[in-house]
Amino acid sequence: MSRIELAIELPPDYRRQDLFGFHGRDAEGLAERIDGERIRKGVMVDGVPTVLDIDLGARPGQALCSVDADGDPAAEQSQEMLRNVLGLRIAPEPFEAAVADDPLFAPLVARERGLRVIQSATVFEALSWAIIGQQINLGFAIALRRTFISLAGRAHASGLWCYPEAGDAARLDLDALTSRKFSRAKAETLLRLARLVDDGALDLRRDADLPAVSARLLAVKGIGPWTVNYALLRGYGFADCSLEGDVAVRTAIGRLLGSAERPNLDEAAAFLAAYRPHRTMAAAHLWASLSQTAG
């Protein structure tokens, strides 16, 4: 086992609850485990089972991190994953400044100042999670995600399971998924994506041209605009994703406008367009508003 240690500076207003809330959704802790101020996440990095260990309680203002790999660690790639997991791609301040006088969003920001968009470790994780979660409730989606990890991932020496890479998922059989409660359409889309990435037909590198990536993804059967925008948000940390296809976002817009009904796709898109180029943070605050106490 190889180990890399590093410290990552955190913004003064860093909200650790956002980190733990996003990565702690699976109560069984198959691939992510939270212990106090520490989170450990299993990932595959260039075919090597690896655990990203982040401690937010050891030193004020810093995340003390280690990368524990069952082989030679990919240092640069692992450090990029740590930045994703910590949600350091999109700074909240530009959106907060832009809506300081906005009658709709200013009260939301006041209640959730410093809110961050936490990301998946990799673009493939974000995309596959978006496909898994399409049109089902969160609890069922988490259960399917756990199944996917157990089928395609590998266990780290520590016992933590590692989220698979595209090549791992590409080797799965359709029946392996459909026999474990995946719908046929969902399983086919997941395998189709994994095989395109594994074959090199779809480039998901962080420095890839995002408009080209988006167009290529939209051409994949089973992947629509919501999945693409979610992947841009959770995978790339793109600051201007339009999430009008998200039911929760539309519900929050309706509540924010005092309407008894949620807006349709076109109405939600028009509403969000007013907040360019900060639509990702607008969606984040709309999501957060659904759990805020009225008044």
N, C-alpha and C positions, 0 to 999 in steps of 0.2 A: 504494500500500500504506500502511495506517495501523498505528501501533504504540502499545500501552499497556504501561507497565512498572510493576511493583509488587513489593513484598516481603511474603511471608506468613510469619508467625512459626510455628515448628514446636515441638512438645512436646519436652522434654529427652530423652525416650527414643525419639524418632522413628526407626523402622526403615526405612531407605531400600531395604533388600533386598525388602521387601514391595511397594513401589512398582515397582521394576524387574522383579521376578518376574512380577507380574500384567500390566503393560503391555508387557513384552518377550517375550511368548509367541510372536509371529510372527517367526521368524528372518529372513524376507525384508524385514521393516521397511517394509511398504507404507504404513501409516498411523501407525506409531509407530517412532521411532528412538531408541536409547540410545547415548550416547557418553560413556563415563566416568561422571561424576556428573550428567549432563544428559540429559533426556528431551524429545523434541519429538513432539507428538501433533496430527494433523490432524483437524479437526472442521468441520462446517458449522454456522454460527451465523446464524440468520435469513437463510438463503440465500447467505451470504458464506463462501467458503473461508477458514479461519482456522487458524493454527498456535499451539498452546499450548506455550510453551518454558519449561521448568523446570530451573533449575540449583541443585543441592543442595551444590555444592562451593565456591561462590564466597564465601559468608559463613556462619560457624558459627551454627547455630540458626535460620536463615532459608532459605526457598526464594525465590530471585530469579527472578521470572517475567516473561515478556513475552507479549503477545497480538498476533500479526502477522496482520492481516486484509487480504484483497484487496478492500478497500472500507471502508465505515464500520464500525468494530468495535462490537459490542454489549457495552459494558463490564461491566454488571452480570451479564448472562448468562454472559459469559466467566469472570468471577471465580468464579461459582458452579461452573462446570465445573472450574476449577483446584482448588477445595476437594474436589470429588469425586475427581478424578484423584489427589490427594495422600492420599485416605482419611482426611479429617479430620472426618467426620460422626459416627463412633461412637468414643468414648473407651474404651480398653481397661481403665482402672482400675476402674470399677464391677464388671465381671465378675471381675477378678482378686481384688478384695476379697471378693466374694460366695463364691468357691470357695477361699479361703485355707486352710480346714480340710477341704476336700472330698478324700476319699481317692483319688478317680478323677481329678479335674481339676487338683488342686494340683500334682502332678508334671508335667503337661503345661504348665501355665502357667510353672512354674519353668524349663522348657527354652525357652519361647518368650515370655518376658515382654515386654510392649509390642506384641505382635502386633496388627496393624491389618487391618481389612477395607477393601481398596482398591476403589474404585468405578469404574464406567464414567463417561464424561464426562456422559452424559445418560441419562434414563430410557428413551428409545427405544433407545439403544444397548444398554442392559442387557437390555431385553425381546427385541430382535431377536437378540442374541447367545444368549440362553437358548433361543429357538426354533431357531436354527441348530444349537445343540449338543445338542438333544434326541436321546437314544438312539443316539449315535455316539461314537467315540473322539475324544480331544482333537485329535490330529493332523489327522484328517479335518475336524473342526469348524473348526479354524484355517484350513484350505485353503478351505472354503466361505465363511468370513467374508471372506477375502481376495477371493474372487470377487464376493461381494456388494458390497464396497467399490468394486471396479473397475467394476461395472455401474451402481451407483446413486450413488456418490460423485463428487467432482470433485477435480481436481488443484489444489493451491495453487501460487502463483507460484514457490515454493521447490522444487517437484517432489514434495513429500510429498502423498499422497492424503488426502482428508478423509472421515471416516465420515459417511454420508448422514443427512439428516433424514427424517422420515416422508414428507414430500411428494416427496422424491427417489425413495424406494422405491416409493411408490404409483403412479408412472408406468411402472414396469417391466411387461413382459409376462410371463405365466406361462412361456412357452417360453424366455425369456431365462435363467430360473433352471433349469428342468428339463433344458435342453440342456447345462448346466454342472454336472451331478452332484447337483443338489438333487432330493430325492424330490418327487413331486407334492404329497403331503400337507404337507411342510415348506414348499414354495414357496407353496402356497395359504394356509397360516396366516400366513406372513410378509407376503404382500400384503394379506390380510384385515386384519391389524393396522395396517399402514401406511395403508390407505385409511380405516379408522375414525378414526385419529388425524388424518389430513389433512383429513377432512370435518368434524372437530369433534365427532364422535359419542363420542369417547373422550378425556377430558382427562387428560393426563399431567403437568400442571404440578406443580412441587414442593409447592405449597401446596394441592393438591387433597386432598379427603377420602379417606384411604387405604382405609378399609373399603368405600367406594363404588367406588373404583378397582378394588379386588380383586374385588368382586362383578361389576363390568362386564367385567373381564378373563376371569373364569371362565366368563362367558356366551359368550365368543368360541370358536368351534369350533377345536379344535387346541391350546387353552391350558388347562393343568391346574394343580393346586395347586403342583407343583414350580416351574413356570415363573413363576407369580405370586410365590411366595416368593423366588425368585432375583432377580426384578425389584425387589422391595421391598428386598432386601439390597444388590444392586449398583447399583440406580438411585436409590432414595430414601435409603439409609442407615438403614433401619428396624432398631432394635436387638433386636427380638424375633421374628425370622423362624424358623419351624419347618421344618427341612429334612429331615424324615423320608423324603421322597420321593427324596432324593439317595442313590444307591447307595454312593458313597464315604463319606458320613456314616454310613450303616448298617454298612458294613464296619468303620469305625473304632470304632463303638460295640461291635460284637462283639468286636473285639480288646481294647478297654478292659475289657470284662467277662470276658475270658479264655475266650470261647466260640469254638468252631470254625466256627460258622455266624453269619451276620449276622442281626439281628432283622428281623421283618416290619415293615410300615408302622405297625401299631397299637402294637407293642412299642417301636419307635423313637420314636414320638410321645409315648408315656408316659414314656420315659426323658428326652427333651428337656424335657418339661413341668416337670420338677423344677427346671429352670434358668431359668424365667421370672423377670423380663422380660429375660433376657440370652441368649436362645437363638441369636441371630446369632453372638455371640462363642463360644458353645459349639460351634457348627458350624465356625467358623474354626479353633478349636484341634483339633477332630476331624480336619479336613482336614490340618492341619499334622502331626498325629501319624502320619499314614501315611508321611511321609517322614523321620521321626525314627529314629535308630538304636536298635534294641532295647536296653533297659537304660540 
